[in-house]
């Protein structure tokens, strides 16, 4: 596993003085296909070109009135042509030729579906479409559609000093990670059995969670604030980012929020532990969940007031070069059986998604690539239209076709829950036939600098063995480039 030394220096928090952007109605502009079976870099390049063209169209359509007037004559024909392409479905057909068609719906298999730690059993008559015996399938559909979907948005306030008002074409990794953290908050505040109500008013906790992920600086976990917090890890508006840097950026954002608010007012009421590096601090080993480190994270989060707190574990992994090593697939599938499962941020090369479940060899995911108008929900608006934050379109890809660079998430509510997670993880490692995703230990064999482990200095650890893939490694590969598309 190759690493590189991240840019040093702490990022400063965004100002929260910008007023809330008024709610706007949903307008789905286009929908890019989900992941595909294609592995060719040529396909990724073509896809990047098409998405760049689409992003240019978005930029033209959202420019200021004076800018629109200046380019009106030149852009008229271009805008009309792109609109015709999208309307006629030509753009989707082009993507499908390059990346392959997306797969939707549930297969006819009667195998169990594991969705974020919950098993949904599908009976034979359900698989054959018998409506009389569809309890298991109906429960799965309700569970899936209750997960929070966060997708591309257009029309939000410019990010920082840039003129970028949309993340179309580059923000899928950020959106995928937002979905994972949103599920952690759902589990923490409403419990895993929670399902989205069919009638209003909604649960206040649910609405408050959606507010946290609005697209403005006033929403704590907005794309604006996430990019600002991740500057030290290379995050920038309009650029791609890998799973490891994404995990570290969430750690930095949580630290920033903790410094600004009191213990009882934190938007993310849990410690974040990014699991990386092997037990001896050398490259190449599986990441190690160190129980002592987890305890320290909890202590720092509570400012010494508690021995243990809720904790979010993020485990960035690189499970191969061009594709996932088949040895990892069985254990990867079994992580979804953990009650603490938050799924996987990952997907196809060039198209990050949020994988929430598995059925046999298929990975079921939420796709952030639909483009929607910005909508910032007020935290007290219990009658808000939240339909853009959910989807009943079930997409799936084969597990062996996902990108080897990914990040797994787990949420542990308390010490007993964490102990249960460690027991399951240790058993999984023992049964991995020598290819564990990660291991568990009580303490590090060698002394470690816990200020680096906990990130309290605000900087980036000097150790470059944390599983980050080089942008241009010694053999000329550019694995992280796989994340720059879509």
N, C-alpha and C positions, 0 to 999 in steps of 0.2 A: 504494500500500500504506500503510494508515494505521497509526500506531503510538501507543503511550502509554508514559509514563514509569512503569516498574515501581516498586514499593515498595522503598525503599532499606533497607540493613541486612543484616548477615550472620546466617544462622541457625546456632544451636548444634547440635552433634551430639547424638543420642539416647544415653542411658546404655545400656550393654549388660549391665546387671546382672540383667535379668529372666530367670528360668529358662526353658528350652525347654518349650513346651507339648507334652503327650503326644500321640502320634499318634492320630488318630481315623479311623474307617472312612468310606469314601465314601458319601455319601447325596445323590444328585442331587435337589434339591427341585423344580426347574423349569428350563425352558429357554426363553429368550426368542428370538424369531425373529431371523434375521440381517438384513442390510440390505435395503432395499426400493427401489422405484422412486418412491415418494412424495416430493414436495418441499414439501408444504404445511406452513406453520407451525402450522396448526390441528391437523394430525396429530401434530406434535411435542408440542403442548400436551397433547393427549389421552393420548399415550403417557406423558408425564411424570406425569400424574395417576394412571394405572394403576400405574406403577412406584412412585410414592409410596405408594399403597395397599399394594402388595406389601411395600415396605420397612417400613411400619408393622406389618404382620403379622410380619415377621422380628424387629422390635424387641420386640414382645410375646412372641414365642416364646423369646427369648433373655434376657429380663429375669431379675433375681434371684428366688429362691424367695419372698421376702417380697412383692416387687412383684407376682408372679404371683398370690399369694393375694389381694392387695388388689383386683386387677382381674378376678379369676376369673369372677365372675358376668356382668360387662359384656362381657368379651372372648370368652366361650364361643361365643356365637352367631356373632360376627364371624369367629373363627378357623375354625369349622366351615364357614362360608359360603365363605371364601377357599379352604380346602382342597378343597371340592367343585368350585369353579371350576377350580382347577389340575388336579385329578384328571380332571375331565370334559373338559379341553382347552378350556374356555370362554375362559380367559385368553389362550391362544395364538390362538384364533379372533378375539378382540377386537384383539389386536396385529396380526394379519394384515389385518384390515379397515382398521386405521389406517395401518400401515406397508407393507403388502403382504407376500405370502408369501416365505419364504426359498427360495433355490435351492440345491440340493445335487447332488453327483455331477458327473461329467465329461460334457461335451457329446459329441455324436457326431462332432465335428470331428476331422480327422486332422492338424490344425495342431500344430506343436511347442508344448510347454508349457515355459516358462522358470520355474524355481523357484530363487530366490536364487542366480542365476548359473550354474545347471546346466540344460542343455537335455535334455528328455525327448521323444523322437520317438515318436509314436503312429502305428502302421501302420493301413492301411485295415481289415484283418481285426480288429484290436483295437477300433476304433471301432464295428464292427458286432457286437462281443461274442464274437468267436471266441477261445475259451480256449486254442487251440493256438498262437496267435501273440501272446501277451500280455506279452512281455518288457518292452517300453517302458512299458506301463501299470502293470505290476507294480512296476517300478523307481520310477516316479513315486509310486505309493501308498506304497511303503516309505520313500521320501525324505520325503514329506509327513507321514506318521505319526511320523517320527523328530524332527520339529520340536517344540520345547517349547511346550505350551499352558499358559497361566496365566489362570485364570478367576476370576469372583466367588467369594468364600469367605464362610462364615458361622461364627460361633462362636470367632473369635480373641480374644485379649486386647484390652481397650479401647484405642483409639488415644489416646495422650497422656492428657489430663485429661477427655476425652469419655467417654461411655458407649457409643460406637459400636463394635460387635463384628462388623460385616459391611459390605462395600462394595457390596452389592446396590443398584442404582439410581443409582450415582454414580461407580464406580471403573473404568469400562471403559477410559478413556484411560490410567490408571496401569497397568492390567493389560496393555494393548497395548504400552506402552513397555517393561514388564518382559520381555515375550516377545522384543522386538527385541534387548535387551541380553543376554538368555539365549542367543540364537543366536550373538551375537558371541563369547560365552565358549565355546560349543560349538566354533565354528570355530577359536578360538585354542588351546584345550586338546586337542581331539580331531580337528580337521581337518574340512574340508567333506565328505569322503566317508563320515564316520562315520554308522552307522545303529544304532538302538536294538537291542540284543541281544534275542533271543527267550527266552533262558534266563538265570537268575541263577547266580552273582553278577554284578552289573553292574560297569561300569568305575567305579573310584573317582572319577575326574575328573567323570564324569557325575553321580554322586550328590552330590558336593560342590557342583556347580553348582545343583542343585535345592535344596540346603540354603540357599544364599545367598538364595533367593527365598521362604523360609518366611514365615509371617505372624506374626512376633513380633519384638520389638526386638533379639533376639539374632541374627537373620538380617540380614546387612549391607544387602541390597537389598529388605527387606520393605516393604510398603506403609506401615508405621509410620515407618520411617526416611526413606523417600522424601518423605512428607508433611512431616516435620520439616525436612528439608534444603531443601524448596521453599517454606517460609513466606514468604521474601522475594519470591517470585513469585506469591503469592496462593493457594498450595496449602493446603487445609484439609479435614479429614475431613468428608464429606458434601456437598462442593461440587464443581462442575465445574472443568475446567481445559483450556486449549487446547494445541496441539502445541508452540508456541514456549516457553511457560512450563514444559512438561514436559521439553523438552530442557535448558533452563537448570537445572532442578531436578536432573537427572542429573549435570550438570557440578558443581553444588554438593555433591551427595552424594559424588561421587568425590573432590572436594577435601577433604571432611570425613574420608573414610576414609583418604586419604593422610596427613593430618595426625596421625591416631591410630596408624598402623602404620608399620613399617619398609618400606623399598623392596622387600624380598623377600617381604613378607607381605601385599601388597595384594590385596584381594578382586577388584578390577578391574585386571588387569595390563596396562593400556593407557591411553594418554592419551585425553581426550575433547576434541574440537574442534567447537564449535557454530558452524556457518557461517551468517553472516547479514550483511545490509547490502551495499551495492554498493561498488565500488572507491573511489569518491570520498566514501563515507560519507553519501550523500544518499538520500532516500527514493525508492522506486519502481523502483530497479534490481534486477536479478537478484542473488541472493547470490553472493559471490565466495570461492572457495577460494584463500586466500593461502598459497603454499608456505612463505614465511618465517614466517608465523604458525603453521603446522602444525609447523615445525621448533622453534619456541619452546615450543609445547605439549609436545613430546617432551622437550625439555631440562628444562623445569620438572618434568615427571612423573618423570624419572630423577634429579632433583636435581643436574643438571649432569654426571652420570656417563656419559651417552651422547648422541651426536648425533641418534640416531633410535631410536624405540621403536614397538611396535605402537600403532595409533591408531584410534579410533572416531570417524567423522565423522557428525554429525547435522545435517541440512539442513532446517530448518523453512521451509515455503513457504505462500503464499496465492496460488492460481492462478486466482482469479476472485472473483466476488461470491456469487451464489446457487448457481452450479455451476462446474465446471472449464471454463476456456476451451478449446475444442476444439483450439486450436493447440498446447497443451501435451501432449495425450494421446499422440502418437507418441513423443515423447522420454521421457515418463513410462514408457511401456511398455518402451523400450529400456534403461532403467536396470536392469531385471531380468536383462539379458544380461551385465552387469558381473560378473566373478568376485568382486568385492568386495561385491556386493549383500547388504544385510541387510533389504531390503523396505521397506515403508511403514507408518507408524503413521497410520491414518486410516480412513475408512469413510463411512457415510452420516451425514447430519446427525442428531445425537442418538444415534449408535451407533458409537463408535470400535471398530475392529477392527485386526488385524495382517495386512496384505496381503503374502503371501509369493510370489506368482507371477502369471503372465499366460498366457492362451491367446487369441490373436486380440484381441478387444475385451473379454474378460472378465478381471476381477481375482479371483484365488483367495485366500481368506483363512482365518485361524484366528479363531474367534469367542469372546470372553471372557465371553459373557453367560449361560453355564450356571452355575447356583448349586450349589456343592459345600461339604461340611463342611471345615473347616480340617484340614490335615495337614502337620505340620512334620517333615521328614525329617532324621534325624541324618546328619552328613557322613561317618560311618563305617558307616552301615547299608547294606551292599551287597546286602542281601536285601529292601530296602524295596519296598512296593507303589507303583509310580510311574505306574500306569495313569491317574490323574487328571491327569497332566501331558502327555498325548498324546491325539490324536483322529484317527480315520480318516474323519470326516465332512467331505467336501470341499464348501465353500460358495463361491459366486461371485456377483459383481455386475458390471454393465457399467461399464467404466472411466469413461464420461462421467457416471455417477450418483454418484460418490464426492464427498465434501465437499471443497471447494477448499482448506480449511485442513488441512495434513498435514505430515508430516516424513519424510524419506528417510534411511536409514542405510547406511553403508558401513564395512567393516572392512578395514584394510590391515595386513598382518602385519609388513612391513618397508619399507625405503626403496624397494626395487625394486617392491614391490607398490603403494606409493603413487605412484611415478612412472608405473606402468602405468595406475592409476586416473586420474591427471591427463591422460594422453594420450587415454584413452577419453573423459573428460569434455570435453576441449577439442574433440575431433572431433564429439562430440554437439552441443556448442554451435554449432559452425560449420555443422552441417547442420540446425539448428533453424528455419531460415527466419525469423530475427529474433526468435524466442521461446524463448530458452534457459531451462532451469530454474535453472541456475547456471553461472558461468564460472570460469576458473582464471587466476591471475596469479602472478608470482614475488614481487612485493612491492607494497605500497600506494603509490600515487602521492603521497598526502598523508601526513604523519606521523600516527601513531595512538598512543594511550596504551595500551601493551601490558599495563599492569597491569589495565586494563579488559578487554582482549582475553582475557587469561588468567584473569581473575577472581581474582587473587591477593589483592586487597583484601577479598574476601569479600562485597563489596557488589554493587549492580546498576549497570551502566553508565548514565551520565547521558544518553547519546544515546538519543533515543526513536525512532530510525529503523531498528529492528532487526526489522521485519516482524511486530510483534505487533498483532493486531486489537483495536481499542477495544471495550470492553464496550458502550458506547453512543456511537457516533460521531456526527459532525455531521449526518448525514442520517437519523439515527434508526434505523440498522441495528444489530443486536446479533448479529453473526456468530458470536462466541464462544459465544453461548447455545446454538448448535447442539450443543455438546458436553456440555450439562448432563444430558441424558437417558441412561437405561440405564447 
